[in-house]
Amino acid sequence: MTPASYPPADGPLPTAPELANAARDFRLRMAVIDCETEAALDLTRDHHGRTINASAAATARAHRDKAAVEAYATHLAPHAEALLDAARLALDELPPARHLAGWRAVLDGLAVSTAEIRQALDHPATPGSPAERAQHAALWPHLAAWADHGSTAGNLADQQGGRHHKAPLADEEQQLWTERAQAAQRRGELELTESWYAADGQPITLAYLVEDDDSTVVALRGDPGAPGWQVIGHYAHEYEAGKALPAPVPPGVLRADVSRFNRPAPAPELSLQDLIRDVVEGHSAGDASNALLGAVQRGYAAGPMVRLQELLEISGQFASALEIVQGRQIAARLAALSRQIEFLTREVEEAAEDLGATVAVLPPRRTPVLRARPRPAVGTTPPSPPPRASTTARHR
């Protein structure tokens, strides 16, 4: 892309929704590129996930890098700087909250990436040359940053001049609706449907308040699982609620350094199906022992049971990070399950070692059954089947 392809300075300024759509379009295109790249990289790995064709893997990544540069040039290059400006203006208008400093840091990081990409687009390397490959590879982290976090800038741009909750309930009406909703919650008839955070950091939850076979959409502010939440509005349907309530802001992340579009190479691992097959096809106690030990192996190439425990642990961290009562309760359950898996893993490991110490093979009476039966020789007549026993009942 050449500098002349950028919008002229005297052209019409894009609106905030148009800027936000540019970020969304780029992310969608990057998601397609990521899926295509993963499919290509899968062809370069064995069934354990180890790369066996490094040259083909490098070619797949080079194709990814080039496609990402082209996607940025098409969707974001004309709008990136205006999008960041609109996001900063919206950020300055938001009420004070804990997350504003983090969002400002995200915008600053995207600005750095924008400058790096713009420099490369203005001074492209020779097409098809090793220098172009190196240039595109160097841009990939910046392109991935926009794919990961451009939605934050787009959402903030949408916040500019956006709606706010302008019609809160009067104190008496709010108290009445809160009491009705609390009573419905005790009856099990307050059905939570959707939750988000407003710009001031307050959680908002939509729910159906069911009374006498009739339901009303109500909006709650606060944690529905803890004392102190309030009803801040009631509506005929969810669409009306969505127009009246504060717009949602970008949700948080569990780990700040994780990138959807810049993942580390997967560690090799054995699947449970492979381990089960090893046992079924084994002959000695050592074969079954090795399969069990593979399931509980720790470290880089961890086995399925260890991965399951990791999943429970990280899911517990996620539930706790929700910062609501129900999330903390579920986190405690997952922590208990993780401890049980750890105990079970040690038991399996001990049983596997005991089985490996067993000097034994399967007895020869467990003979195999051939799948393929021999066909008759050419020119011979197959033997006639034996006569079938009569099934007619004899009467005495």
GUPAPA-528533 format. One record per residue (C-alpha): residue number from 1; residue in one letter; x, y, z. Coordinates in steps of 0.001 Angstrom, whole numbers, padded with zeros to 6 digits, always signed. Layout:
! residues N
k | r | east | north | up
NUM | a | X | Y | Z
...
This chain:
! residues 396
k | r | east | north | up
1 | m | +000000 | +000000 | +000000
2 | t | +001363 | +003421 | -000937
3 | p | +000953 | +006642 | +001018
4 | a | -001319 | +008014 | -001722
5 | s | -003954 | +005436 | -000884
6 | y | -004621 | +006981 | +002516
7 | p | -007704 | +009219 | +002659
8 | p | -006967 | +012808 | +001700
9 | a | -006791 | +015324 | +004537
10 | d | -009742 | +017283 | +003171
11 | g | -011977 | +014221 | +002759
12 | p | -015041 | +013516 | +004909
13 | l | -014251 | +012355 | +008415
14 | p | -015512 | +008843 | +009255
15 | t | -018081 | +008494 | +011989
16 | a | -017399 | +006640 | +015231
17 | p | -019452 | +003583 | +014137
18 | e | -017498 | +003447 | +010872
19 | l | -014231 | +003530 | +012782
20 | a | -015402 | +000786 | +015129
21 | n | -016513 | -001316 | +012151
22 | a | -013027 | -001010 | +010654
23 | a | -011534 | -002566 | +013794
24 | r | -014153 | -005331 | +013784
25 | d | -013609 | -006072 | +010066
26 | f | -009865 | -006382 | +010612
27 | r | -010333 | -008741 | +013555
28 | l | -012705 | -010932 | +011542
29 | r | -010251 | -011116 | +008657
30 | m | -007435 | -011934 | +011078
31 | a | -009545 | -014707 | +012585
32 | v | -009928 | -016252 | +009117
33 | i | -006187 | -015925 | +008486
34 | d | -005462 | -017537 | +011867
35 | c | -007735 | -020521 | +011141
36 | e | -006199 | -021026 | +007695
37 | t | -002694 | -020852 | +009168
38 | e | -003474 | -023346 | +011924
39 | a | -004870 | -025751 | +009335
40 | a | -001673 | -025398 | +007286
41 | l | +000556 | -025831 | +010350
42 | d | -001340 | -028953 | +011399
43 | l | -000158 | -030566 | +008168
44 | t | +003447 | -029960 | +009237
45 | r | +003108 | -031763 | +012595
46 | d | +002877 | -035394 | +013621
47 | h | -000069 | -036681 | +015610
48 | h | +001690 | -035703 | +018854
49 | g | +001979 | -032054 | +017770
50 | r | +005698 | -032069 | +016950
51 | t | +006781 | -030115 | +013851
52 | i | +008224 | -032519 | +011280
53 | n | +008353 | -030170 | +008264
54 | a | +010015 | -026946 | +009365
55 | s | +010239 | -025551 | +005830
56 | a | +006492 | -025914 | +005214
57 | a | +005767 | -024405 | +008638
58 | a | +007934 | -021375 | +007825
59 | t | +006122 | -020980 | +004492
60 | a | +002739 | -021088 | +006232
61 | r | +003792 | -018383 | +008676
62 | a | +005189 | -016218 | +005895
63 | h | +001873 | -016509 | +004050
64 | r | +000097 | -015576 | +007295
65 | d | +002283 | -012507 | +007803
66 | k | +001717 | -011273 | +004242
67 | a | -002050 | -011832 | +004401
68 | a | -002217 | -009945 | +007713
69 | v | -000354 | -006954 | +006254
70 | e | -002764 | -006876 | +003319
71 | a | -005752 | -007109 | +005643
72 | y | -004491 | -004206 | +007711
73 | a | -003858 | -002122 | +004589
74 | t | -007417 | -002799 | +003435
75 | h | -009395 | -002457 | +006655
76 | l | -007417 | -000396 | +009152
77 | a | -004681 | +001653 | +007502
78 | p | -007109 | +004408 | +006390
79 | h | -008750 | +004588 | +009824
80 | a | -006319 | +003504 | +012570
81 | e | -005135 | +006949 | +013651
82 | a | -008637 | +008466 | +013553
83 | l | -009930 | +005493 | +015530
84 | l | -007320 | +006008 | +018238
85 | d | -008126 | +009734 | +018397
86 | a | -011851 | +009009 | +018784
87 | a | -011139 | +006387 | +021449
88 | r | -008996 | +008816 | +023447
89 | l | -011668 | +011525 | +023285
90 | a | -014259 | +009048 | +024542
91 | l | -011894 | +007879 | +027279
92 | d | -011474 | +011455 | +028513
93 | e | -015261 | +011771 | +028870
94 | l | -015743 | +008628 | +030958
95 | p | -016249 | +008814 | +034734
96 | p | -013254 | +007821 | +036888
97 | a | -012805 | +004057 | +037207
98 | r | -010050 | +001512 | +037941
99 | h | -009841 | +000272 | +034368
100 | l | -009256 | +003606 | +032602
101 | a | -005468 | +003532 | +033120
102 | g | -005293 | +000079 | +031567
103 | w | -007344 | +001166 | +028556
104 | r | -005129 | +004208 | +028086
105 | a | -002080 | +001931 | +028093
106 | v | -003745 | -000254 | +025441
107 | l | -004360 | +002785 | +023238
108 | d | -000754 | +003915 | +023692
109 | g | +000478 | +000465 | +022680
110 | l | -001754 | +000452 | +019607
111 | a | -000406 | +003875 | +018666
112 | v | +003148 | +002487 | +018724
113 | s | +002073 | -000458 | +016569
114 | t | +000294 | +001893 | +014178
115 | a | +003452 | +003937 | +013674
116 | e | +005537 | +000799 | +013031
117 | i | +003062 | -000557 | +010492
118 | r | +002648 | +002804 | +008798
119 | q | +006425 | +003079 | +008404
120 | a | +006576 | -000331 | +006712
121 | l | +003615 | +000391 | +004445
122 | d | +005195 | +003647 | +003348
123 | h | +008548 | +001934 | +002659
124 | p | +007727 | -001593 | +001490
125 | a | +010478 | -004056 | +000677
126 | t | +010846 | -005598 | -002771
127 | p | +007858 | -007915 | -003376
128 | g | +008756 | -011580 | -003026
129 | s | +012199 | -010916 | -001594
130 | p | +013642 | -012263 | +001672
131 | a | +013600 | -008670 | +002902
132 | e | +009835 | -008535 | +002420
133 | r | +009440 | -011738 | +004411
134 | a | +011544 | -010295 | +007218
135 | q | +009593 | -007034 | +007132
136 | h | +006242 | -008817 | +007332
137 | a | +007506 | -011099 | +010125
138 | a | +008615 | -008058 | +012124
139 | l | +005144 | -006525 | +011681
140 | w | +003267 | -009609 | +012851
141 | p | +003359 | -008765 | +016613
142 | h | +001943 | -005299 | +015835
143 | l | -000771 | -006731 | +013589
144 | a | -001636 | -009301 | +016265
145 | a | -001879 | -006489 | +018826
146 | w | -004455 | -004700 | +016677
147 | a | -006374 | -007947 | +016143
148 | d | -006358 | -008674 | +019884
149 | h | -007094 | -005185 | +021219
150 | g | -008480 | -003113 | +018364
151 | s | -011953 | -003985 | +019654
152 | t | -011153 | -001982 | +022791
153 | a | -010451 | +001114 | +020694
154 | g | -013564 | +000462 | +018620
155 | n | -015764 | +000053 | +021664
156 | l | -014421 | +003248 | +023209
157 | a | -015026 | +005134 | +019959
158 | d | -018624 | +003899 | +020093
159 | q | -018885 | +005271 | +023639
160 | q | -018266 | +008817 | +022427
161 | g | -021511 | +010729 | +022769
162 | g | -023211 | +007446 | +023578
163 | r | -026153 | +006724 | +025769
164 | h | -026132 | +006933 | +029545
165 | h | -028751 | +005883 | +032040
166 | k | -030668 | +009141 | +032043
167 | a | -033892 | +008012 | +033717
168 | p | -033193 | +006190 | +036992
169 | l | -036148 | +005118 | +039071
170 | a | -037371 | +007314 | +041878
171 | d | -036243 | +006147 | +045319
172 | e | -039614 | +004695 | +046325
173 | e | -040143 | +002949 | +042984
174 | q | -036591 | +001569 | +043032
175 | q | -037125 | +000192 | +046544
176 | l | -040413 | -001408 | +045502
177 | w | -038979 | -003105 | +042429
178 | t | -035889 | -004225 | +044323
179 | e | -038041 | -005885 | +046983
180 | r | -040139 | -007592 | +044294
181 | a | -037034 | -008861 | +042554
182 | q | -035502 | -010088 | +045828
183 | a | -038709 | -011957 | +046644
184 | a | -038663 | -013542 | +043186
185 | q | -035031 | -014532 | +043699
186 | r | -035936 | -016330 | +046942
187 | r | -038704 | -018173 | +045052
188 | g | -036286 | -019099 | +042297
189 | e | -038189 | -016974 | +039778
190 | l | -035578 | -014330 | +038968
191 | e | -034005 | -015625 | +035743
192 | l | -030687 | -013929 | +034939
193 | t | -030087 | -013634 | +031185
194 | e | -027194 | -011255 | +030432
195 | s | -024504 | -009308 | +032243
196 | w | -022041 | -006547 | +031358
197 | y | -020082 | -003681 | +032890
198 | a | -020934 | -000018 | +032432
199 | a | -018287 | +002648 | +031908
200 | d | -018236 | +003497 | +035625
201 | g | -017246 | -000073 | +036487
202 | q | -020660 | -001105 | +037832
203 | p | -021962 | -004543 | +036770
204 | i | -025407 | -004562 | +035174
205 | t | -027475 | -007716 | +034820
206 | l | -030694 | -008263 | +032883
207 | a | -033209 | -010669 | +034375
208 | y | -036774 | -011858 | +033925
209 | l | -038872 | -011176 | +037012
210 | v | -041595 | -013838 | +037028
211 | e | -044809 | -013193 | +038966
212 | d | -048030 | -015146 | +038508
213 | d | -047026 | -016534 | +035103
214 | d | -046152 | -013018 | +033925
215 | s | -042586 | -011812 | +033374
216 | t | -040970 | -008397 | +033271
217 | v | -037456 | -007537 | +032167
218 | v | -035586 | -005818 | +034991
219 | a | -032054 | -004424 | +035162
220 | l | -029987 | -005028 | +038285
221 | r | -026958 | -003072 | +039445
222 | g | -024457 | -004936 | +041604
223 | d | -023724 | -008595 | +042243
224 | p | -027016 | -010562 | +042186
225 | g | -025433 | -013147 | +044475
226 | a | -024535 | -010683 | +047230
227 | p | -026585 | -008318 | +049397
228 | g | -026949 | -004736 | +048237
229 | w | -027932 | -005094 | +044576
230 | q | -030734 | -002890 | +043287
231 | v | -033180 | -002754 | +040407
232 | i | -032401 | +000284 | +038246
233 | g | -035082 | -000191 | +035605
234 | h | -037936 | -002333 | +034322
235 | y | -038840 | -002796 | +030664
236 | a | -041324 | -004512 | +028393
237 | h | -038598 | -006460 | +026559
238 | e | -034832 | -006760 | +026246
239 | y | -034592 | -004491 | +023198
240 | e | -036136 | -001612 | +025138
241 | a | -033746 | -002306 | +028019
242 | g | -030761 | -002295 | +025682
243 | k | -031662 | +001165 | +024364
244 | a | -032162 | +002680 | +027827
245 | l | -029315 | +001167 | +029834
246 | p | -025633 | +002185 | +029788
247 | a | -023704 | +000650 | +026911
248 | p | -021380 | -002253 | +027714
249 | v | -017661 | -001635 | +027818
250 | p | -014981 | -004163 | +026782
251 | p | -014763 | -007084 | +029227
252 | g | -011517 | -007902 | +030942
253 | v | -009021 | -010712 | +030378
254 | l | -007852 | -013421 | +032737
255 | r | -004167 | -012949 | +031906
256 | a | -002867 | -009665 | +030571
257 | d | -000108 | -011204 | +028432
258 | v | -002197 | -013724 | +026486
259 | s | -002746 | -013168 | +022758
260 | r | -005445 | -014900 | +020743
261 | f | -003476 | -014279 | +017539
262 | n | +000064 | -014853 | +018805
263 | r | -000095 | -018135 | +020678
264 | p | +003013 | -020140 | +021580
265 | a | +003613 | -023397 | +019733
266 | p | +001554 | -026200 | +021279
267 | a | +003374 | -028708 | +023433
268 | p | +003365 | -032300 | +022143
269 | e | +000937 | -034539 | +023952
270 | l | -000541 | -038014 | +023885
271 | s | -004275 | -038281 | +023510
272 | l | -006350 | -040606 | +025651
273 | q | -007361 | -042479 | +022505
274 | d | -003694 | -043203 | +021739
275 | l | -003083 | -044429 | +025282
276 | i | -006172 | -046635 | +025253
277 | r | -005083 | -048087 | +021924
278 | d | -001613 | -048814 | +023336
279 | v | -003216 | -050877 | +026119
280 | v | -005560 | -052724 | +023753
281 | e | -002702 | -053562 | +021388
282 | g | -000248 | -054418 | +024179
283 | h | +000954 | -057863 | +025195
284 | s | +002842 | -057371 | +028453
285 | a | +002188 | -055663 | +031765
286 | g | +004826 | -053115 | +030796
287 | d | +002753 | -052002 | +027774
288 | a | -000224 | -051140 | +029959
289 | s | +002039 | -049579 | +032573
290 | n | +003634 | -047254 | +030004
291 | a | +000207 | -046096 | +028804
292 | l | -000875 | -045290 | +032361
293 | l | +002357 | -043450 | +033038
294 | g | +001801 | -041455 | +029845
295 | a | -001544 | -040284 | +031210
296 | v | +000048 | -038921 | +034403
297 | q | +003300 | -037641 | +032914
298 | r | +004186 | -034126 | +034099
299 | g | +006221 | -031323 | +032584
300 | y | +006426 | -030052 | +029005
301 | a | +004687 | -033019 | +027367
302 | a | +002170 | -033497 | +030178
303 | g | -000346 | -036311 | +030062
304 | p | -004151 | -035977 | +029873
305 | m | -004742 | -036294 | +033616
306 | v | -002227 | -033547 | +034359
307 | r | -003778 | -031365 | +031650
308 | l | -007203 | -031965 | +033203
309 | q | -005925 | -030736 | +036545
310 | e | -004467 | -027652 | +034828
311 | l | -007859 | -027021 | +033213
312 | l | -009607 | -027204 | +036577
313 | e | -007050 | -024865 | +038158
314 | i | -007253 | -022230 | +035407
315 | s | -011053 | -022478 | +035329
316 | g | -011081 | -021892 | +039080
317 | q | -008913 | -018811 | +038599
318 | f | -011354 | -017588 | +035956
319 | a | -014365 | -018134 | +038204
320 | s | -012644 | -016279 | +041039
321 | a | -011648 | -013429 | +038702
322 | l | -015343 | -012773 | +037980
323 | e | -015382 | -011125 | +041426
324 | i | -018921 | -012211 | +042263
325 | v | -020186 | -014453 | +045048
326 | q | -021252 | -017266 | +042723
327 | g | -017882 | -017163 | +040977
328 | r | -016007 | -017546 | +044268
329 | q | -018238 | -020474 | +045230
330 | i | -017589 | -022228 | +041936
331 | a | -013869 | -021489 | +042263
332 | a | -013869 | -023278 | +045622
333 | r | -015592 | -026310 | +044048
334 | l | -013095 | -026417 | +041197
335 | a | -010193 | -026143 | +043647
336 | a | -011556 | -029153 | +045541
337 | l | -011944 | -031100 | +042292
338 | s | -008377 | -030173 | +041339
339 | r | -007111 | -031633 | +044613
340 | q | -009068 | -034817 | +043945
341 | i | -007540 | -035108 | +040464
342 | e | -004085 | -034598 | +041974
343 | f | -004756 | -037408 | +044478
344 | l | -006136 | -039636 | +041706
345 | t | -003111 | -038859 | +039529
346 | r | -000744 | -040046 | +042259
347 | e | -002826 | -043207 | +042731
348 | v | -002727 | -043941 | +038987
349 | e | +001014 | -043341 | +038942
350 | e | +001574 | -045793 | +041806
351 | a | -000689 | -048386 | +040185
352 | a | +001164 | -047956 | +036876
353 | e | +004524 | -048484 | +038575
354 | d | +003224 | -051591 | +040321
355 | l | +001884 | -052898 | +037024
356 | g | +005226 | -052171 | +035363
357 | a | +006985 | -054183 | +038066
358 | t | +004736 | -057132 | +037302
359 | v | +006676 | -059583 | +035132
360 | a | +003844 | -061037 | +033107
361 | v | +002368 | -061305 | +029637
362 | l | -001110 | -062159 | +028421
363 | p | -001701 | -065963 | +028281
364 | p | -001637 | -067559 | +024825
365 | r | -005224 | -068818 | +025190
366 | r | -006307 | -065230 | +024436
367 | t | -005907 | -065852 | +020722
368 | p | -006661 | -063168 | +018126
369 | v | -009526 | -063405 | +015670
370 | l | -008617 | -062677 | +012065
371 | r | -010620 | -059882 | +010472
372 | a | -010083 | -061038 | +006888
373 | r | -011207 | -064561 | +005942
374 | p | -009478 | -066405 | +003046
375 | r | -011318 | -066258 | -000265
376 | p | -011894 | -069416 | -002340
377 | a | -009416 | -070069 | -005136
378 | v | -010311 | -068918 | -008628
379 | g | -012337 | -071531 | -010550
380 | t | -013489 | -073424 | -007490
381 | t | -017013 | -073743 | -006205
382 | p | -017569 | -072575 | -002669
383 | p | -018730 | -075331 | -000359
384 | s | -022475 | -075509 | +000084
385 | p | -023673 | -074277 | +003469
386 | p | -024777 | -076913 | +005987
387 | p | -028531 | -077643 | +006090
388 | r | -030412 | -075322 | +008418
389 | a | -032222 | -076957 | +011315
390 | s | -035986 | -076894 | +010986
391 | t | -037675 | -074337 | +013141
392 | t | -041108 | -075931 | +012833
393 | a | -042469 | -076947 | +016214
394 | r | -043406 | -080593 | +016590
395 | h | -046682 | -081389 | +018317
396 | r | -046961 | -084488 | +020376
